[in-house]
Amino acid sequence: MKNLIDKIRFFFYCIKISLEGGESDMAMCYVTCIVAGVRTFKQVPQFLKAKVKELLIAMDLEELAVE
């Protein structure tokens, strides 16, 4: 149940950030989740994939940026 609540919170947090025009912050949230193993690059929304991939490459983690 806690996992479901965390996913719902993350979902609404992402919506809030995107509505505020914070795509960079949202991309960094996805990068953090990918590095932690909570999300995969495949789960990143299409409009953020380029920015997320750019951030992963900058962190020398390009192996995580695979479909």
Residue frames relative to the residue before (quaternion, step in Angstrom):
aa qw qx qy qz dx dy dz
M 1.0000 0.0000 0.0000 0.0000 0.00 0.00 0.00
K 0.6385 0.5272 -0.3243 0.4573 3.59 1.00 -0.88
N 0.6276 0.5409 -0.3340 0.4495 3.59 1.00 -0.79
L 0.6453 0.5128 -0.3101 0.4738 3.58 0.98 -0.82
I 0.6487 0.5075 -0.3115 0.4738 3.59 0.94 -0.87
D 0.6444 0.5133 -0.3217 0.4667 3.60 0.97 -0.81
K 0.6507 0.5110 -0.3163 0.4641 3.60 0.98 -0.79
I 0.6489 0.5061 -0.3131 0.4741 3.58 1.01 -0.81
R 0.6372 0.5198 -0.3238 0.4679 3.59 0.97 -0.83
F 0.6522 0.5123 -0.3108 0.4644 3.57 0.93 -0.91
F 0.6315 0.5466 -0.3228 0.4452 3.58 0.97 -0.88
F 0.7144 0.4379 -0.2575 0.4811 3.59 0.80 -0.98
Y 0.5957 0.5454 -0.3610 0.4662 3.58 1.11 -0.60
C 0.6511 0.5117 -0.3066 0.4693 3.60 0.97 -0.85
I 0.6378 0.5114 -0.3250 0.4754 3.59 0.98 -0.80
K 0.6464 0.5251 -0.3200 0.4517 3.59 0.90 -0.91
I 0.6766 0.4904 -0.2981 0.4613 3.59 0.85 -0.92
S 0.6789 0.4908 -0.3080 0.4509 3.60 0.88 -0.89
L 0.6443 0.5164 -0.3245 0.4614 3.60 1.05 -0.67
E 0.6751 0.4703 -0.2844 0.4921 3.56 1.16 -0.57
G 0.5307 -0.6483 0.4004 0.3711 3.59 1.27 0.02
G 0.4961 0.6802 -0.4083 0.3528 3.58 1.18 0.41
E 0.0246 0.8403 -0.5402 0.0382 3.58 0.71 1.03
S 0.6230 0.5359 -0.3515 0.4484 3.61 1.03 -0.67
D 0.6498 0.5000 -0.3116 0.4802 3.57 0.99 -0.83
M 0.6519 0.5150 -0.3109 0.4617 3.54 0.98 -0.86
A 0.6339 0.5192 -0.3288 0.4696 3.59 0.99 -0.81
M 0.6575 0.5024 -0.3139 0.4656 3.58 0.98 -0.81
C 0.5895 0.5522 -0.3635 0.4642 3.61 1.11 -0.61
Y 0.6728 0.4829 -0.2940 0.4772 3.57 0.93 -0.88
V 0.6186 0.5322 -0.3475 0.4619 3.60 1.00 -0.75
T 0.6473 0.5193 -0.3109 0.4634 3.57 0.94 -0.89
C 0.6724 0.4916 -0.2906 0.4709 3.58 0.94 -0.88
I 0.6355 0.5196 -0.3286 0.4671 3.60 1.02 -0.75
V 0.6679 0.4944 -0.2991 0.4690 3.58 0.88 -0.93
A 0.6888 0.4689 -0.2766 0.4787 3.60 1.02 -0.77
G 0.4987 -0.6776 0.4166 0.3445 3.59 1.24 -0.26
V 0.4663 0.6871 -0.4336 0.3499 3.57 1.26 0.21
R 0.7742 0.1504 -0.0618 0.6117 3.58 1.14 -0.75
T 0.2948 -0.7075 0.6006 0.2275 3.55 -1.34 0.19
F 0.6550 -0.5048 0.3752 0.4188 3.57 -1.25 0.33
K 0.5948 0.5856 -0.3483 0.4266 3.56 1.12 -0.66
Q 0.6871 0.4922 -0.2697 0.4614 3.60 1.12 -0.63
V 0.5069 0.6445 -0.4253 0.3831 3.60 1.27 -0.12
P 0.5043 -0.6423 0.4747 0.3282 3.63 -0.91 0.84
Q 0.6381 -0.5849 0.3550 0.3532 3.56 -1.05 0.85
F 0.6892 0.5004 -0.3017 0.4285 3.60 0.89 -0.86
L 0.7081 0.4316 -0.2642 0.4924 3.62 1.24 -0.24
K 0.4632 0.7320 -0.4292 0.2556 3.60 1.21 -0.39
A 0.6535 0.5199 -0.3348 0.4365 3.62 0.86 -0.86
K 0.6828 0.4818 -0.2836 0.4704 3.59 0.90 -0.93
V 0.6450 0.5096 -0.3213 0.4701 3.60 0.97 -0.85
K 0.6491 0.5113 -0.3160 0.4662 3.59 0.94 -0.88
E 0.6285 0.5390 -0.3204 0.4602 3.58 0.99 -0.87
L 0.6814 0.4830 -0.2868 0.4692 3.59 0.91 -0.89
L 0.6449 0.5126 -0.3242 0.4650 3.60 0.97 -0.80
I 0.6487 0.5035 -0.3168 0.4748 3.59 0.98 -0.81
A 0.6407 0.5242 -0.3218 0.4595 3.59 0.99 -0.81
M 0.6973 0.4368 -0.2598 0.5054 3.58 1.16 -0.60
D 0.4431 -0.7079 0.4257 0.3482 3.58 1.37 0.13
L 0.5261 0.6039 -0.4123 0.4341 3.56 1.07 0.87
E 0.1704 0.8402 -0.5026 0.1111 3.58 1.09 0.67
E 0.5591 0.6070 -0.3956 0.4031 3.61 1.17 -0.36
L 0.6394 0.5145 -0.3247 0.4701 3.59 1.24 -0.34
A 0.6405 0.5300 -0.3123 0.4596 3.59 1.27 -0.28
V 0.4086 0.6933 -0.4873 0.3390 3.58 0.76 1.08
E 0.5081 -0.6573 0.4774 0.2861 3.54 -1.08 0.84
